[in-house]
Amino acid sequence: MASGKKVKKIIRIDKESNSGLSAFVERPVPTENEVENFERVVGQEIRHQEIDSKLTEIYSDKKGALINVKKMTVKRRQIFMIKIFKQLFTVVLLALAAYFSYFYFFNRGNDMSGLEFSIVAPDDIKAGEEFSYQIKYDNPTKFPLANIRLELQYPDNFIFSSATMDPSSGNYGFNLPDLASGASGSLLVSGKIISPADSVNVISGRLTYIPLNFSSEFKKESSAATVVSGIGFQVGVESSNTAFLGQNNEINISFFQVDDNQLGDFNIKFILSGDGISSFNDSNKNAASSTVSSATASTSSSTRLQIISEGAGNWLVSGLNSETASQKLAFNYLFKNQPEKTDLIIRLEKKLADGQTYTFWEKTLSPEIVKSDLNLTLFLNGSKNNGAASFGDTLNYTLNYSNQGANSFKDAVLMAVVDGYFLDLSSINADKNGEIQNGKIVWTKQELPALSEIKPGDEGEINFSVKLKNYQESDFGNKLEISAYSQYGIDNKTVAENNKSNVIVTKLNSDLILSEQVRYFNDDNAPVGSGPLPPKVGEKSSFKVYWTVKNNLHELSAASVVLNLPAQVSWDDSVIAGVGNLYYDSSRHAVIWNIGRLPVSVYQVDASFSISVTPSAADQDKILILSPGSVITALDNETQSTITKKTSAKTTKLEDDDIAGLNNSGRVSQ
């Protein structure tokens, strides 16, 4: 046995009879399978002991005692840099708090330039409307302020009226009272602005002051802007694109959509290039006074615009309100000689008592000057200016020719041209047997013998007409205007290009449509009327009236529908109106629907109401008129023209009610 530590062994021998070598030898030897099972059991026991040892280490505290995991508190380990950052952040916060505390409690109000100054103005106003600017100033410093001086620079078109403090210089400079620490003050300056619509008017101000016991002057500035939203009405101008040299040329001026005229009286002024002159058209002048009559024959003197001349090219207009709106004032202008520029300026001004004038509307026209010994003048419905028409209308033209020269025109040729998508060329009708060629009408001496020779001083007149087509939805996008002019030539059909008449451009009104139905049954065949059908003598029958208004092309304003009821027809109420106000006017025995504005985004509006009739014995066997036709009027904001449409008459036959028409003759029965 190798050398090493000796192991002391104790061997006990039982004193048993069979404990000898023979007994040991007799014991059985384990099999290989039993040995493998024994080794596996021993290995599992060792692994369990290792796991228990490690778990014991994990769940033991520093003293070796086991931890109760139900009450275990887990603590995160903080990184060293995070601890440093938190400490640094805390220090910075404390420093900032200390700084602001010092600034607030010990340095507050030391800024002598801390005066607060502002000008408050309305965002928008109407031209001529009285309003006020509010000037505010506040002293948040701890110094009293003295020698406070306010200077305002008003917009160019501002008219000063008053202030809550008397100005010390002009209407713009104010010496304000001293201002104690923490005190504030204000000043109101009132006036009005007369300038064009959409103009931006800026007021600016400068406030200077000196802190008490200081010699340095400080300055503050502020400004504000106000937009003129409108002049209170719209202005329409009708004129021709051409002007005859040496002849009177007409311009029509009208005022409409008068909603808030703050300007009162105003002047119309004409400014012409060269030696041009202007005059008021006496044909529209009332003989008894310097007034212009409304287009309506029954217009009284209280609803007339007053116009008074105030010198060459200048007229004073007064009395403009909603009742006198849409009247046309006709003026003439004349170019004596060919000017270098053909500008014609139309200006609306407000003239004050001190003679100062303020322009609030202006338009410049540049007509083409026409010079010819054979003058051609084209008229549409009696006017040679541009105008407006509605779909389905008939355009009636008149061509005047006049030889104002010293020479004769032999074998003259006259031609009229009308052009536009909505012309019904097949409807052209011309007197004097003119030859029609695709929108052109030509007259020669064969059709008009007077054209063989037009001697000096000779003149003549030719009439022709053409109808406008009705609007269809497929026509959307086509140009909504018609143009017409005439030319002349000599020697058969050679037309001189530079010998042209005035050009008349006719704008087409919006496609306003009013439909009216009087019914006993609705579209679902349900009764909406009551009483006998057809009506009976002495018994009441009621009917439903349906109005539908459609508009697609232009925005309309002041739209209204009026139905003047026949004497035997009564108003039965039951009003339904999608927009506006529908009511019965007993003084007129009329149903009125005031719609107002109709934008193009609103394609259709509807309304309905009930009427009734109680026939008398004299009405027996008669067909009664329930509606003589309703009338719709509206102002087209694009063409500046009033559209008027009327529906057809409706009777007790109920022409629009198919169900009622099955057994209804419309005749009053006994």
C-alpha positions, 0 to 999 in steps of 0.5 A: 500500500502506498505511503500516506495518511493512515485510516483507522478502521474499526471492524466489528464481527457479530457473534452470529453463527453464520457471520463467517466467510462462508456467509459473505460468499453466499450473499448474491452479487447485484446485476448491472441494471441494479447498479445503474438504478443505484447510480441514477438515484445517487445523482438525483440526490446530489442535484437536489442538494445543489439546488437547495443550497443555491436557493438557500443562498438566494433567499437568505438575508445577510445574517443567513436567515431565510426571507419571507418572500410574501413580504419581500421588498425589492430595491432598485440599484441606482446608477451612480451617474443618475444620482449625480444628474438628479442632484445637479438638476435639483441644484439648478432648479433651486438656483433658478427659483432664487433668481426669479424670486430676487427679480420679482421681489427686488427688481420688479418695475425697474424697467422704465421702458415698460409702459404698455401702449395699444390702439384698438380699432374695429375690424371692419366698417361701412364707408361713412359710418361713425366709429371710435379708436380706443387708445390704451396706456398702462404704467406697470413700472414703479416710476411715475411718468410725466410729459406724456405726449400722444401723436396719432397718424390717421388713415388718409381718408379718416375724418375726425369728429371728436375725442374724449380729450381736447387735442393740443395740436391739430386733431392728432396731438394730445398732452396726456396727464401724468401717470402714477405707478400702476395707473392706466388711462384711455382715450377715445377718438371718433370719426369716419372713413370714406374710402373704396370697399375693401380698402385697408386703413391703418392708424399708427400712434407714438407715445413719448414720456419721461419718468419722474426725476429722469431726463431721458425720454422714452417712446412707445409705438402702436398701430391698428388696421380697419377694412372698409367692408362696403359703401352701403350700395352697389353701382352699375354702369352701362356704356358702349365699348365704342364712342363716336367722335364729335357725337354724344355718347350715352352712359347709364349709372344706377345704384342698387342693393342699398342696404346701409347708405351711411354716406348720404348725399354724394357727387358723380364726377366725370373726368375725360381725356383731351377736350372731352365734355360731359352732360346730363341727359335732359330727356330723363329730367323732370321738367318741374325740378332737377330730379330723375324719375324712376323707371316706373311711371307711377313713381312719386316725387318722394321716391325719386333721386335728386340730381343737381349740377355743381359745375362742368362734369359734376352732379350732386345726387341725394335721396338714395335709399332702398325705395329709390334704388335701381333708377338709371341716371343717363349722362352724355359725353363727347370727344370733340377731337381725337384724344391721345388717350380715350380714358373716361373716369367716373368717380363717386365722391363725398364732399364736406362743408369745408370743400374737402372731397373723398373718393369712395368709388371709381371706374375707368372706361376706355372706349374705342373712338370711331370716326366716319362720315357715314355714321352707323349706330346700333340700338338694342331695345332703344339703347346703344349701351351694353345691357342684359337679357334673359334666356328665351327673350327676343333681342330687337335691334335697330340700325341707324345710318346717317351721312354727315360728310360732304360726299355721297356714298354710292352702292353702299353695303350695310352688314349687321353681325350678331354672335353668341352661343345662345342665339337661335339663328333660325329665328333671325328676322330682318325687315328690308329683305336683308340676306341672312348668312350664318348670323350675318345680315347683309343689305345691298341696293337690291334689298334696299334701293336707298343704298344706291346712293347715300347723299350728304344729310341722308339717313335711314333705319333698319330693324332686325331681331333674333331670339335667345334659346332657353337654357339647358343643363348641357349648356353649362360652361358656355359664354353667357353673352351676345355681341352685335355690331354693324359695318358698311362698305361700298362697291358691291359687298366689300366691307370696310373693317375700320367702319364699324358701329358701336358694339353692344354686348348683352350679358345673359341673366341667370337661369331663374325659373319659377314653377307653380302648381295648384293641386288637390292630390300630391305626388303620392296620390294623397289628398292635400285639398278638401271639399267637393271636386269640382267645386260646388255652389255654396261649398268650400273647396281648398287646394294646395299651391306649390312654388319651386324656384330654381337658379344655377348660374349667378348669385341673386339678391332681393328675390321675391314671389308675389301672387295676387289672388283673385277676388273669389279666392281666399287665403287658407294659411298652412304655410311651409317655406324652406327659406325666407318669409312667406305671408299673406298681405291682406291689404293687397289680397296677395301672397308674398314670399320674400326669399332674399339672397339666392347663392349659386350653391342653393340650386332649388328652394320650395314653398307651399300654402293653401287657398280656398274658393266658395263659388256663388250661384253666379259661378255655376258652370264656370271654370274659376281662375285660382291663380292669374300667375305668380311673378318672381323678381330678383336682382342678378348680381353679375349682370346688375339687372332685374330678372322678372318671370311669370307663371301661367294662370291656374284654374279649377281644372287643376292643370297640374294634377293628373289624379284630379283631372280624371274626374274633374271638369273644373266647372262649378256644379250645382 
